[in-house]
Structures are given as C-alpha cells and as structure tokens.
Amino acid sequence: MFIVIAGGGRTGAQLAHLLLSEGYKVRLIEHRRELLQHLHQELPTEVIYEGAATDPDVLENAGIRQAHAVAACTNEDAANLSLCFMARETFNVPRTIARINNPRNAWLFNENFHVDVALNQANLLSSLIREEVSLGDMMTLLKLRRGRYSLVEEKVERGARALGIPIKDLGLPQDCIVAAIIRDGQVTLPRGTSTFQELDEILAITTPESAQKLAELLSAKTHPDRDEEKR
C-alpha cells in the first residue's frame, strides 16, 4: 500500500516511520528547510520529497496518482483541507485523512472537502477522559483492527460484586468475553464455573458498552468519597 504524507513535523515524521516499519510504501512531502535536515537524518532519502504539499505539480511528481491514501498532517488547517480536496477531485485518491490543528475548524473537515477521516486531538482527548472516568481503573490494552472490540484489563477490587459468582451467572453481555484470569502471576483460561478472587487481573474482549458492565461487576459495591480517603 502506498501512502502520501503531507507535513514533516513530528506527527508526519512519526507516521512515516511507523508505516515504513509495517512495510508500507511512503512518500513524505515537506518544504521547510529546517525540518528537511532532520527528516533526512530520520528517514530514508527516497521517502522524502521536497516541495509544497498543496502544489499540484509537487503532488504529481511525488506519485500521488498511485497513492492508496493521503494523510494531511501539516500545521495549517487550510492546507490540510485543500490537500484532501485536491487528492480526491484531481487525483482520485480513494482515502483521505486530515489532522485538525484548531478545534474550532473541525466543522469544515467533512465530505464537502472530501475528508474521510478527521483527527481532532481535542475530541480524542475528551473521549479518552470520558472512557477512563466511566471505566475507573480499566485499561484498554488493544483496539482490534476490525469492529468495535477491544482487549481490556481490569483488577478485581476487594468487595467486588462479582466475587464468588460463577462467570456463567454474572449476566455478562454476549459481546463481553472473559479471555483470561491472572492470579498470583499465573494465567488461567476461565470456564463458565470459574469464579473471581480479590485482586485477580481479568483480561476480556469487549465492546465499550459491555466494558462498562464488566467494570461495574469487578468494582466494589461502594466507594468512599475521595475526601474521606484522604483523612
């Protein structure tokens, strides 16, 4: 797969490095001299193309007509929008991804500018905060490539609702599968009759909605207020 990346800042450079490590063909476009010097130290020379990413001739020479996707990672929202629009309208690139620098401009990053995926850091952070708050100490280990499932880890609290109840009787949703129980450093594969013990570490494959149910079962019935805990 061939990916064209616009913008050689930290985001674009790191993206190029990761894609190259996974076997993708990559071309990174950058025009700022101060960045080009660093890029040539971090990436293979054949990956880097010097020029303005919004110049059609530069895009043409960089091979954009053969690209499967374009990632607009410049530090200017106007440039990212223009690039996505040109990529689809002029060069028929099937997939476009754009970075949103100013959250106030997020409403522009839509199908009108042919933006397939818009990465809004403010929204990503707020989503992570909401997820962490709602799931307590549950940690997402892996987002599965297809579908809405994730591999999560949660520790069974002292006094948890699920203690002593066989897994088959916990009432877990069908899209929440307990994959492993880690107890005293040993990993066991659970059965329907298995029960949790305090401080067990639970690995589960689940959707966000079902993860909430699992977190409730593995947490204590009551939690002292934070102010009381500090006393």
VEXMI-396568 format. One line per 2 residues: number of its first residue (from 1); for each residue x, y, z of N, C-alpha, C. Coordinates in nm, 3 decimals, decimal comma. Layout:
NUM	X/Y/Z/X/Y/Z/X/Y/Z | ...
//
This chain:
1	0,084/-0,119/0,000/0,000/0,000/0,000/0,088/0,124/0,000 | 0,048/0,224/-0,076/0,125/0,346/-0,094/0,053/0,462/-0,027
3	0,122/0,528/0,067/0,065/0,638/0,143/0,146/0,765/0,119 | 0,080/0,874/0,085/0,144/1,004/0,073/0,113/1,084/0,199
5	0,216/1,132/0,265/0,202/1,212/0,388/0,244/1,354/0,359 | 0,161/1,450/0,395/0,193/1,592/0,379/0,226/1,650/0,515
7	0,345/1,707/0,528/0,386/1,766/0,655/0,491/1,682/0,724 | 0,608/1,742/0,745/0,718/1,667/0,803/0,748/1,703/0,948
9	0,646/1,755/1,020/0,663/1,779/1,163/0,669/1,647/1,238 | 0,657/1,654/1,371/0,669/1,532/1,449/0,560/1,431/1,413
11	0,438/1,478/1,389/0,330/1,385/1,357/0,356/1,314/1,226 | 0,388/1,392/1,122/0,413/1,332/0,991/0,534/1,242/0,989
13	0,641/1,284/1,056/0,763/1,203/1,059/0,742/1,072/1,134 | 0,672/1,079/1,247/0,647/0,957/1,323/0,554/0,863/1,247
15	0,454/0,920/1,180/0,363/0,838/1,100/0,439/0,767/0,989 | 0,527/0,840/0,922/0,607/0,780/0,815/0,693/0,666/0,869
17	0,755/0,689/0,983/0,841/0,586/1,044/0,761/0,460/1,076 | 0,641/0,477/1,135/0,559/0,362/1,172/0,511/0,286/1,048
19	0,467/0,359/0,947/0,418/0,293/0,825/0,530/0,217/0,754 | 0,647/0,276/0,750/0,762/0,208/0,688/0,795/0,079/0,762
21	0,786/0,084/0,895/0,818/-0,035/0,975/0,718/-0,147/0,952 | 0,597/-0,112/0,905/0,495/-0,212/0,877/0,492/-0,253/0,730
23	0,589/-0,205/0,653/0,602/-0,250/0,515/0,528/-0,167/0,411 | 0,475/-0,050/0,449/0,406/0,035/0,354/0,508/0,112/0,268
25	0,466/0,146/0,148/0,541/0,240/0,066/0,496/0,380/0,105 | 0,591/0,469/0,132/0,558/0,601/0,187/0,633/0,709/0,111
27	0,568/0,820/0,087/0,632/0,941/0,037/0,588/1,057/0,126 | 0,683/1,124/0,189/0,654/1,236/0,278/0,695/1,366/0,210
29	0,602/1,461/0,204/0,625/1,589/0,136/0,644/1,699/0,239 | 0,754/1,775/0,227/0,782/1,886/0,318/0,865/1,991/0,245
31	0,841/2,119/0,277/0,914/2,226/0,210/1,003/2,308/0,304 | 0,985/2,294/0,435/1,061/2,375/0,530/1,202/2,319/0,548
33	1,300/2,403/0,520/1,439/2,360/0,521/1,482/2,308/0,658 | 1,436/2,378/0,764/1,479/2,339/0,898/1,430/2,199/0,935
35	1,315/2,159/0,878/1,264/2,025/0,904/1,326/1,922/0,813 | 1,354/1,961/0,691/1,410/1,866/0,595/1,545/1,811/0,644
37	1,623/1,895/0,708/1,751/1,849/0,758/1,735/1,736/0,859 | 1,637/1,750/0,948/1,611/1,645/1,048/1,550/1,521/0,983
39	1,461/1,544/0,887/1,395/1,430/0,822/1,495/1,340/0,751 | 1,596/1,400/0,689/1,695/1,319/0,618/1,781/1,240/0,714
41	1,782/1,278/0,842/1,854/1,201/0,942/1,770/1,088/0,998 | 1,637/1,100/0,987/1,547/1,003/1,049/1,488/0,904/0,949
43	1,474/0,945/0,823/1,405/0,863/0,724/1,492/0,840/0,602 | 1,468/0,731/0,529/1,542/0,709/0,404/1,521/0,824/0,307
45	1,625/0,859/0,235/1,618/0,973/0,143/1,509/0,956/0,039 | 1,489/0,834/-0,008/1,389/0,812/-0,113/1,246/0,834/-0,065
47	1,226/0,840/0,065/1,092/0,863/0,120/1,055/1,011/0,117 | 1,153/1,098/0,125/1,130/1,241/0,141/1,123/1,311/0,006
49	1,018/1,391/-0,011/1,004/1,470/-0,133/0,991/1,616/-0,094 | 1,080/1,699/-0,148/1,084/1,840/-0,112/0,988/1,920/-0,199
51	0,904/2,001/-0,132/0,810/2,085/-0,205/0,688/2,116/-0,121 | 0,601/2,201/-0,173/0,478/2,239/-0,104/0,370/2,136/-0,132
53	0,310/2,084/-0,027/0,213/1,975/-0,043/0,084/2,018/-0,112 | 0,060/2,149/-0,122/-0,061/2,197/-0,188/-0,035/2,235/-0,335
55	0,085/2,212/-0,383/0,119/2,240/-0,522/0,087/2,116/-0,606 | -0,006/2,126/-0,701/-0,044/2,008/-0,781/0,075/1,943/-0,852
57	0,170/2,025/-0,898/0,285/1,968/-0,967/0,372/1,886/-0,872 | 0,386/1,936/-0,750/0,462/1,864/-0,649/0,394/1,730/-0,617
59	0,263/1,735/-0,601/0,188/1,612/-0,573/0,200/1,512/-0,688 | 0,193/1,563/-0,809/0,205/1,477/-0,927/0,340/1,409/-0,930
61	0,446/1,488/-0,909/0,581/1,432/-0,913/0,607/1,337/-0,797 | 0,534/1,356/-0,688/0,551/1,266/-0,573/0,480/1,133/-0,591
63	0,403/1,122/-0,701/0,337/0,995/-0,731/0,200/0,979/-0,671 | 0,130/1,091/-0,647/0,002/1,082/-0,577/-0,103/1,004/-0,655
65	-0,090/0,998/-0,786/-0,191/0,924/-0,865/-0,188/0,774/-0,835 | -0,080/0,726/-0,781/-0,071/0,585/-0,746/-0,100/0,560/-0,598
67	-0,124/0,665/-0,521/-0,142/0,652/-0,377/-0,276/0,589/-0,341 | -0,275/0,505/-0,240/-0,399/0,448/-0,187/-0,464/0,540/-0,084
69	-0,381/0,625/-0,021/-0,434/0,717/0,080/-0,341/0,836/0,095 | -0,401/0,948/0,137/-0,324/1,069/0,166/-0,350/1,108/0,311
71	-0,244/1,138/0,383/-0,255/1,185/0,522/-0,206/1,329/0,526 | -0,299/1,422/0,549/-0,266/1,564/0,555/-0,231/1,600/0,698
73	-0,102/1,616/0,727/-0,055/1,636/0,864/0,017/1,769/0,882 | -0,009/1,866/0,795/0,059/1,994/0,809/0,004/2,068/0,931
75	0,069/2,177/0,968/0,025/2,255/1,083/-0,072/2,366/1,046 | -0,126/2,360/0,924/-0,223/2,458/0,877/-0,350/2,386/0,833
77	-0,462/2,419/0,894/-0,589/2,354/0,859/-0,629/2,380/0,715 | -0,605/2,503/0,667/-0,641/2,536/0,528/-0,565/2,448/0,430
79	-0,437/2,423/0,458/-0,357/2,338/0,371/-0,406/2,194/0,375 | -0,442/2,146/0,491/-0,492/2,008/0,504/-0,623/1,989/0,429
81	-0,711/2,088/0,439/-0,838/2,081/0,366/-0,815/2,086/0,216 | -0,730/2,177/0,172/-0,702/2,189/0,029/-0,643/2,062/-0,027
83	-0,553/2,002/0,049/-0,489/1,879/0,004/-0,589/1,765/-0,012 | -0,678/1,749/0,086/-0,779/1,642/0,078/-0,869/1,665/-0,042
85	-0,908/1,790/-0,065/-0,996/1,821/-0,177/-0,928/1,789/-0,310 | -0,803/1,831/-0,325/-0,730/1,804/-0,449/-0,704/1,654/-0,467
87	-0,672/1,588/-0,358/-0,640/1,446/-0,367/-0,755/1,367/-0,427 | -0,878/1,403/-0,389/-0,994/1,331/-0,440/-1,037/1,384/-0,577
89	-1,051/1,516/-0,589/-1,105/1,577/-0,711/-1,010/1,566/-0,830 | -0,882/1,588/-0,805/-0,785/1,594/-0,915/-0,714/1,461/-0,938
91	-0,684/1,391/-0,829/-0,600/1,272/-0,843/-0,672/1,141/-0,808 | -0,800/1,150/-0,771/-0,881/1,030/-0,745/-0,821/0,938/-0,638
93	-0,762/0,996/-0,536/-0,711/0,915/-0,425/-0,830/0,859/-0,347 | -0,835/0,729/-0,324/-0,953/0,669/-0,262/-0,975/0,700/-0,115
95	-0,869/0,741/-0,042/-0,886/0,760/0,102/-0,806/0,883/0,147 | -0,870/0,969/0,228/-0,803/1,088/0,279/-0,818/1,097/0,430
97	-0,710/1,134/0,497/-0,709/1,153/0,642/-0,649/1,290/0,670 | -0,711/1,369/0,756/-0,663/1,504/0,782/-0,650/1,531/0,930
99	-0,547/1,602/0,966/-0,524/1,647/1,103/-0,591/1,782/1,124 | -0,665/1,796/1,232/-0,727/1,923/1,270/-0,638/1,990/1,374
101	-0,584/2,109/1,340/-0,498/2,181/1,432/-0,577/2,268/1,528 | -0,677/2,336/1,476/-0,762/2,425/1,557/-0,899/2,361/1,572
103	-0,939/2,319/1,693/-1,069/2,254/1,711/-1,187/2,335/1,659 | -1,174/2,467/1,653/-1,282/2,549/1,603/-1,308/2,529/1,454
105	-1,210/2,472/1,385/-1,226/2,445/1,242/-1,279/2,305/1,213 | -1,309/2,229/1,316/-1,347/2,088/1,297/-1,468/2,072/1,205
107	-1,559/2,168/1,210/-1,683/2,156/1,130/-1,655/2,157/0,980 | -1,539/2,207/0,939/-1,505/2,212/0,797/-1,455/2,078/0,742
109	-1,409/1,994/0,831/-1,346/1,869/0,789/-1,452/1,762/0,766 | -1,517/1,770/0,652/-1,625/1,677/0,621/-1,621/1,639/0,474
111	-1,730/1,578/0,426/-1,735/1,529/0,289/-1,727/1,641/0,186 | -1,760/1,763/0,224/-1,752/1,874/0,129/-1,609/1,898/0,083
113	-1,515/1,872/0,169/-1,373/1,884/0,134/-1,310/1,747/0,111 | -1,395/1,645/0,101/-1,351/1,507/0,076/-1,257/1,457/0,185
115	-1,288/1,490/0,310/-1,212/1,438/0,424/-1,284/1,314/0,474 | -1,220/1,199/0,457/-1,281/1,073/0,503/-1,267/1,055/0,653
117	-1,150/1,087/0,706/-1,123/1,074/0,849/-1,057/1,201/0,898 | -1,117/1,265/0,998/-1,061/1,387/1,057/-1,013/1,356/1,198
119	-0,887/1,386/1,226/-0,829/1,359/1,356/-0,826/1,488/1,437 | -0,918/1,496/1,531/-0,932/1,613/1,617/-0,875/1,578/1,754
121	-0,758/1,631/1,787/-0,691/1,594/1,912/-0,775/1,629/2,034 | -0,848/1,742/2,026/-0,932/1,781/2,140/-1,040/1,677/2,165
123	-1,105/1,629/2,057/-1,208/1,527/2,072/-1,151/1,395/2,119 | -1,033/1,361/2,067/-0,970/1,236/2,109/-0,940/1,237/2,259
125	-0,887/1,350/2,306/-0,855/1,361/2,448/-0,980/1,355/2,534 | -1,085/1,425/2,490/-1,208/1,424/2,569/-1,270/1,285/2,571
127	-1,261/1,212/2,459/-1,314/1,076/2,455/-1,237/0,985/2,549 | -1,104/1,000/2,550/-1,023/0,919/2,639/-1,054/0,948/2,785
129	-1,074/1,077/2,815/-1,107/1,115/2,953/-1,240/1,054/2,993 | -1,340/1,065/2,904/-1,472/1,008/2,935/-1,462/0,858/2,956
131	-1,383/0,791/2,872/-1,370/0,646/2,882/-1,301/0,607/3,012 | -1,194/0,681/3,047/-1,121/0,648/3,169/-1,206/0,673/3,292
133	-1,282/0,782/3,293/-1,367/0,813/3,407/-1,477/0,710/3,422 | -1,537/0,670/3,309/-1,650/0,577/3,316/-1,606/0,436/3,351
135	-1,483/0,399/3,314/-1,437/0,263/3,337/-1,347/0,250/3,458 | -1,327/0,359/3,531/-1,245/0,352/3,651/-1,102/0,312/3,618
137	-1,056/0,201/3,679/-0,918/0,158/3,659/-0,901/0,065/3,539 | -1,006/0,041/3,464/-0,994/-0,049/3,349/-0,900/0,012/3,246
139	-0,812/-0,070/3,192/-0,715/-0,024/3,095/-0,739/-0,093/2,960 | -0,744/-0,014/2,853/-0,757/-0,070/2,719/-0,618/-0,107/2,669
141	-0,597/-0,236/2,644/-0,467/-0,284/2,601/-0,451/-0,281/2,451 | -0,562/-0,307/2,379/-0,552/-0,321/2,234/-0,686/-0,292/2,170
143	-0,686/-0,207/2,069/-0,803/-0,186/1,986/-0,794/-0,282/1,868 | -0,890/-0,372/1,856/-0,886/-0,468/1,748/-0,908/-0,399/1,615
145	-0,838/-0,446/1,514/-0,837/-0,376/1,386/-0,975/-0,366/1,323 | -1,054/-0,468/1,336/-1,188/-0,467/1,276/-1,294/-0,470/1,385
147	-1,401/-0,398/1,362/-1,510/-0,398/1,458/-1,487/-0,301/1,572 | -1,571/-0,311/1,675/-1,568/-0,218/1,786/-1,509/-0,280/1,911
149	-1,447/-0,395/1,898/-1,399/-0,467/2,015/-1,260/-0,422/2,058 | -1,234/-0,435/2,188/-1,104/-0,403/2,245/-1,067/-0,512/2,346
151	-0,936/-0,528/2,366/-0,885/-0,612/2,472/-0,859/-0,523/2,592 | -0,926/-0,551/2,703/-0,914/-0,466/2,822/-0,864/-0,547/2,940
153	-0,806/-0,476/3,036/-0,758/-0,537/3,160/-0,820/-0,465/3,278 | -0,865/-0,541/3,376/-0,926/-0,483/3,496/-0,890/-0,570/3,615
155	-0,863/-0,506/3,729/-0,833/-0,579/3,851/-0,960/-0,590/3,937 | -0,980/-0,706/3,994/-1,097/-0,729/4,079/-1,074/-0,661/4,214
157	-1,159/-0,567/4,248/-1,144/-0,494/4,374/-1,189/-0,579/4,493 | -1,138/-0,542/4,608/-1,186/-0,605/4,730/-1,333/-0,568/4,750
159	-1,415/-0,668/4,776/-1,558/-0,643/4,792/-1,633/-0,627/4,663 | -1,574/-0,674/4,551/-1,639/-0,659/4,420/-1,769/-0,737/4,414
161	-1,861/-0,690/4,333/-1,991/-0,754/4,316/-1,979/-0,896/4,262 | -1,876/-0,921/4,180/-1,864/-1,049/4,110/-1,799/-1,158/4,192
163	-1,749/-1,127/4,308/-1,677/-1,227/4,388/-1,766/-1,346/4,423 | -1,712/-1,468/4,398/-1,783/-1,590/4,436/-1,893/-1,633/4,343
165	-1,917/-1,558/4,237/-2,025/-1,592/4,143/-1,963/-1,653/4,017 | -2,008/-1,771/3,974/-1,955/-1,829/3,851/-1,973/-1,733/3,733
167	-1,876/-1,732/3,644/-1,881/-1,640/3,530/-2,011/-1,656/3,452 | -2,059/-1,779/3,438/-2,180/-1,802/3,360/-2,304/-1,738/3,423
169	-2,295/-1,706/3,553/-2,409/-1,650/3,623/-2,395/-1,500/3,647 | -2,292/-1,438/3,590/-2,269/-1,295/3,613/-2,361/-1,206/3,530
171	-2,422/-1,265/3,429/-2,509/-1,184/3,343/-2,432/-1,094/3,248 | -2,311/-1,136/3,210/-2,233/-1,056/3,116/-2,297/-1,057/2,978
173	-2,292/-0,945/2,905/-2,346/-0,942/2,769/-2,273/-1,040/2,679 | -2,336/-1,079/2,570/-2,275/-1,175/2,480/-2,149/-1,120/2,414
175	-2,140/-0,988/2,402/-2,022/-0,929/2,338/-1,914/-0,893/2,440 | -1,915/-0,959/2,554/-1,809/-0,944/2,654/-1,759/-1,084/2,690
177	-1,639/-1,115/2,649/-1,583/-1,249/2,670/-1,462/-1,239/2,762 | -1,468/-1,309/2,875/-1,354/-1,314/2,966/-1,252/-1,411/2,907
179	-1,135/-1,358/2,869/-1,037/-1,439/2,798/-0,936/-1,505/2,890 | -0,904/-1,440/3,003/-0,803/-1,497/3,092/-0,816/-1,436/3,231
181	-0,771/-1,515/3,330/-0,762/-1,467/3,468/-0,616/-1,480/3,510 | -0,558/-1,370/3,556/-0,419/-1,372/3,603/-0,423/-1,366/3,756
183	-0,375/-1,472/3,818/-0,381/-1,483/3,964/-0,245/-1,527/4,017 | -0,186/-1,448/4,103/-0,054/-1,478/4,161/0,050/-1,503/4,051
185	0,040/-1,426/3,944/0,137/-1,437/3,836/0,113/-1,550/3,740 | 0,007/-1,629/3,760/-0,026/-1,741/3,674/-0,149/-1,710/3,590
187	-0,143/-1,745/3,464/-0,256/-1,720/3,373/-0,339/-1,847/3,359 | -0,470/-1,834/3,379/-0,560/-1,947/3,361/-0,670/-1,908/3,264
189	-0,716/-2,007/3,188/-0,827/-1,984/3,095/-0,957/-2,016/3,169 | -1,046/-1,921/3,178/-1,166/-1,941/3,260/-1,268/-2,033/3,195
191	-1,346/-2,100/3,279/-1,462/-2,177/3,237/-1,587/-2,108/3,289 | -1,700/-2,158/3,249/-1,825/-2,099/3,295/-1,842/-2,107/3,445
193	-1,780/-2,210/3,506/-1,792/-2,229/3,651/-1,683/-2,156/3,730 | -1,589/-2,094/3,659/-1,481/-2,024/3,728/-1,535/-1,903/3,804
195	-1,470/-1,871/3,914/-1,507/-1,754/3,992/-1,385/-1,664/4,011 | -1,411/-1,538/4,035/-1,304/-1,442/4,056/-1,267/-1,433/4,204
197	-1,141/-1,402/4,229/-1,093/-1,374/4,363/-1,044/-1,230/4,369 | -1,038/-1,177/4,489/-0,991/-1,041/4,505/-0,850/-1,025/4,447
199	-0,831/-0,914/4,377/-0,704/-0,875/4,316/-0,665/-0,958/4,194 | -0,756/-1,045/4,148/-0,735/-1,109/4,018/-0,726/-1,001/3,911
201	-0,645/-1,026/3,808/-0,642/-0,940/3,691/-0,719/-1,010/3,579 | -0,816/-0,942/3,523/-0,905/-1,001/3,424/-0,876/-0,942/3,287
203	-0,856/-1,030/3,189/-0,845/-0,988/3,050/-0,974/-1,025/2,980 | -1,032/-0,929/2,908/-1,160/-0,953/2,841/-1,161/-0,885/2,705
205	-1,233/-0,945/2,613/-1,257/-0,886/2,481/-1,401/-0,836/2,481 | -1,418/-0,707/2,456/-1,549/-0,648/2,478/-1,570/-0,520/2,398
207	-1,695/-0,480/2,387/-1,729/-0,351/2,328/-1,728/-0,246/2,439 | -1,726/-0,118/2,404/-1,727/-0,014/2,509/-1,846/-0,024/2,603
209	-1,964/-0,054/2,548/-2,084/-0,063/2,632/-2,074/-0,179/2,731 | -2,029/-0,293/2,683/-2,019/-0,409/2,770/-1,903/-0,396/2,868
211	-1,801/-0,319/2,830/-1,691/-0,294/2,921/-1,739/-0,221/3,046 | -1,837/-0,134/3,029/-1,895/-0,064/3,143/-1,960/-0,161/3,240
213	-2,033/-0,259/3,186/-2,097/-0,360/3,270/-1,993/-0,443/3,344 | -1,886/-0,481/3,273/-1,780/-0,560/3,336/-1,713/-0,480/3,448
215	-1,687/-0,352/3,422/-1,624/-0,268/3,523/-1,709/-0,257/3,649 | -1,839/-0,250/3,631/-1,928/-0,244/3,747/-1,922/-0,371/3,830
217	-1,915/-0,486/3,763/-1,911/-0,613/3,834/-1,779/-0,634/3,909 | -1,672/-0,581/3,854/-1,541/-0,603/3,914/-1,504/-0,497/4,016
219	-1,590/-0,398/4,034/-1,563/-0,294/4,132/-1,640/-0,321/4,260 | -1,599/-0,254/4,367/-1,665/-0,271/4,497/-1,804/-0,212/4,493
221	-1,890/-0,262/4,580/-2,028/-0,214/4,582/-2,036/-0,067/4,620 | -1,948/-0,023/4,708/-1,946/0,116/4,749/-1,803/0,166/4,746
223	-1,788/0,296/4,724/-1,657/0,359/4,725/-1,662/0,477/4,819 | -1,568/0,487/4,911/-1,565/0,605/4,996/-1,534/0,729/4,915
225	-1,587/0,841/4,958/-1,556/0,966/4,889/-1,407/0,993/4,897 | -1,355/1,065/4,796/-1,213/1,093/4,793/-1,169/1,173/4,917
227	-1,255/1,263/4,961/-1,219/1,342/5,079/-1,204/1,253/5,202 | -1,290/1,149/5,212/-1,281/1,060/5,325/-1,156/0,974/5,319
229	-1,114/0,940/5,194/-0,995/0,856/5,180/-0,869/0,931/5,225 | -0,871/1,062/5,211/-0,752/1,140/5,245/-0,739/1,160/5,396
231	-0,847/1,138/5,471/-0,842/1,163/5,615/-0,762/1,055/5,686
//
